Amino acid sequence: MEVQETAVQTDRIFTVPNILSMARLAGVPIFLWLILWPEFGGPNHDLWALGLLAFSGVSDYLDGKLARRWNQISSLGRLLDPAADRLYILATLVGLTWREILPLWLTGLILARELMLLVMVWVLDRRGYAPPEVNFLGKAATFNLMYAFPLLLLSDGSGWIATISAVLGWAFAGWGTALYWWAGMLYVVQVRRILSADSAAD
């Protein structure tokens, strides 16, 4: 999705971009069930899980485009979009780590970044500030990870498709994790500037 830097243009809840984000959120528990079911003796539903991830990626792109084109940028949309991104990343991390496709150290690295941002949001909230908008670097990091996860899921098999998926998946995972932390550090710098300006005003 494009970063929504334009001012809020509607207070409506049921806009097309918001409905797409809601659908993505509703798909999170379904995706987690699909990816974990084989671990509990159920049938393999990896193709359905991949389809759901693909839908998430397409809808993530479309909701920003449509919000801008149809002047439907909203406060709710600014909350739903990053929430859906983070929940999909969290669900995928849980599923792939449980199935031992992702190593614990990579999962820990991504979760540590999320924890750092939660602390920053909490600090801003205590000072009465809303979280800063998602920047382009953060969206690029999310896109890399959203490409990496389905490829790594495909790599959990044999044959040339699994081999190519593993190479591409780990490449996207490496870039995505690096960009994720870079965007996180920029977020920390932004929060420090806000707090410094607040202290100077006091």
C-alpha distance (Angstrom), angle and dihedral (degrees) to the residues before:
residue distance angle dihedral
M1 . . .
E2 3.80 . .
V3 3.75 115.0 .
Q4 3.78 109.1 -97.8
E5 3.79 102.1 -130.9
T6 3.80 94.8 148.5
A7 3.79 118.1 100.2
V8 3.79 119.2 -94.8
Q9 3.81 108.3 -82.0
T10 3.80 103.0 -178.9
D11 3.79 139.7 26.5
R12 3.80 92.6 -156.0
I13 3.79 116.6 126.5
F14 3.80 102.3 -160.4
T15 3.78 100.5 57.2
V16 3.81 120.2 140.9
P17 3.85 93.3 -107.7
N18 3.82 91.0 49.0
I19 3.81 91.9 48.4
L20 3.82 89.3 52.2
S21 3.81 90.2 51.2
M22 3.81 90.8 47.5
A23 3.80 89.8 51.6
R24 3.79 89.8 51.7
L25 3.80 90.4 51.4
A26 3.81 91.5 48.8
G27 3.80 89.1 52.7
V28 3.81 94.7 58.0
P29 3.86 98.2 82.2
I30 3.82 90.3 40.6
F31 3.80 90.5 53.4
L32 3.80 91.5 48.3
W33 3.80 91.0 50.6
L34 3.82 91.8 48.8
I35 3.78 94.1 50.4
L36 3.81 96.7 43.7
W37 3.81 100.0 40.0
P38 3.86 94.6 87.2
E39 3.82 89.1 56.8
F40 3.80 89.1 62.3
G41 3.78 96.3 48.7
G42 3.79 97.7 -88.5
P43 3.81 127.4 128.7
N44 3.78 121.0 -79.0
H45 3.80 112.3 -95.9
D46 3.80 99.1 171.6
L47 3.81 93.0 128.9
W48 3.80 91.0 55.4
A49 3.81 89.4 47.0
L50 3.82 89.7 51.3
G51 3.80 90.0 49.9
L52 3.78 90.8 52.0
L53 3.81 90.8 49.8
A54 3.81 89.6 49.9
F55 3.81 90.1 51.5
S56 3.80 89.4 50.2
G57 3.79 91.9 52.6
V58 3.82 94.2 47.3
S59 3.81 93.8 45.6
D60 3.82 90.3 47.2
Y61 3.79 88.4 57.4
L62 3.80 95.3 42.4
D63 3.80 99.4 48.8
G64 3.80 92.1 61.0
K65 3.79 93.6 44.4
L66 3.79 93.1 48.7
A67 3.81 93.6 43.4
R68 3.79 89.9 57.6
R69 3.77 97.6 39.6
W70 3.80 95.7 46.8
N71 3.82 96.2 36.3
Q72 3.79 91.4 -117.5
I73 3.80 100.2 134.0
S74 3.79 106.4 142.3
S75 3.79 141.0 175.3
L76 3.79 89.8 -117.1
G77 3.80 91.0 52.0
R78 3.78 90.9 53.5
L79 3.80 88.3 56.9
L80 3.80 98.7 40.2
D81 3.79 97.8 49.8
P82 3.83 99.7 56.6
A83 3.83 89.9 37.6
A84 3.82 90.6 56.4
D85 3.82 91.0 46.3
R86 3.79 93.5 51.7
L87 3.80 95.0 43.6
Y88 3.81 91.9 51.2
I89 3.78 90.2 49.2
L90 3.81 90.9 48.0
A91 3.82 93.0 47.2
T92 3.80 91.6 48.1
L93 3.79 92.0 47.6
V94 3.81 90.7 51.7
G95 3.80 93.2 46.7
L96 3.80 98.4 44.6
T97 3.80 93.2 42.5
W98 3.81 91.5 49.0
R99 3.79 89.1 52.5
E100 3.83 89.9 46.9
I101 3.81 93.0 -119.5
L102 3.81 91.3 119.2
P103 3.82 120.6 46.4
L104 3.78 118.3 -121.8
W105 3.81 92.9 -118.9
L106 3.82 92.4 60.6
T107 3.79 92.1 46.5
G108 3.80 89.8 49.1
L109 3.81 91.3 49.7
I110 3.79 93.2 53.9
L111 3.81 93.8 42.6
A112 3.82 91.1 49.4
R113 3.80 88.6 57.4
E114 3.80 90.5 50.7
L115 3.80 90.6 50.2
M116 3.80 90.3 51.1
L117 3.81 90.7 53.7
L118 3.79 92.1 47.2
V119 3.79 88.9 56.1
M120 3.82 90.4 49.9
V121 3.81 91.7 50.0
W122 3.81 90.0 48.9
V123 3.82 91.3 50.9
L124 3.81 91.4 49.9
D125 3.80 91.9 46.6
R126 3.81 90.9 53.9
R127 3.80 88.4 55.2
G128 3.80 91.5 48.1
Y129 3.80 97.3 -107.1
A130 3.79 127.9 133.0
P131 3.83 117.5 -127.7
P132 3.82 113.9 -87.6
E133 3.79 115.8 -102.3
V134 3.78 119.7 -90.9
N135 3.80 109.6 -91.7
F136 3.79 128.1 -139.8
L137 3.80 92.6 -106.4
G138 3.79 91.1 56.0
K139 3.79 91.1 50.7
A140 3.81 90.7 48.4
A141 3.81 89.5 51.9
T142 3.80 91.0 49.9
F143 3.81 91.6 49.5
N144 3.81 90.8 51.5
L145 3.80 91.4 51.4
M146 3.80 92.1 45.2
Y147 3.82 88.3 54.5
A148 3.80 91.7 45.0
F149 3.80 98.7 52.3
P150 3.83 99.6 57.3
L151 3.80 90.3 43.6
L152 3.81 90.9 51.8
L153 3.79 89.4 48.1
L154 3.81 88.5 53.1
S155 3.80 89.5 50.1
D156 3.80 89.8 64.2
G157 3.78 92.7 94.5
S158 3.78 142.3 45.4
G159 3.77 136.1 -81.2
W160 3.77 135.5 53.2
I161 3.82 94.3 -58.8
A162 3.80 90.8 57.7
T163 3.82 91.1 46.9
I164 3.81 94.6 50.6
S165 3.81 91.0 43.1
A166 3.81 90.4 53.4
V167 3.82 92.7 52.4
L168 3.80 94.4 46.7
G169 3.79 93.3 39.2
W170 3.78 94.2 54.4
A171 3.80 91.1 45.3
F172 3.81 90.9 54.7
A173 3.81 90.9 42.6
G174 3.81 91.5 53.8
W175 3.79 94.3 47.9
G176 3.79 92.4 41.6
T177 3.80 94.2 51.5
A178 3.81 92.4 47.1
L179 3.81 92.3 48.8
Y180 3.80 90.2 44.1
W181 3.79 91.1 58.7
W182 3.80 92.8 41.4
A183 3.81 90.1 53.6
G184 3.80 89.2 46.2
M185 3.80 92.5 54.3
L186 3.82 90.6 49.0
Y187 3.80 87.2 52.1
V188 3.82 89.8 53.3
V189 3.82 90.5 50.2
Q190 3.80 89.7 49.9
V191 3.80 91.5 50.9
R192 3.81 91.2 49.0
R193 3.80 90.6 52.7
I194 3.80 91.4 50.4
L195 3.80 92.0 49.6
S196 3.81 92.5 44.8
A197 3.80 91.2 51.8
D198 3.80 89.1 48.0
S199 3.80 91.7 51.6
A200 3.81 91.5 47.5
A201 3.80 90.2 51.6
D202 3.80 90.5 51.1
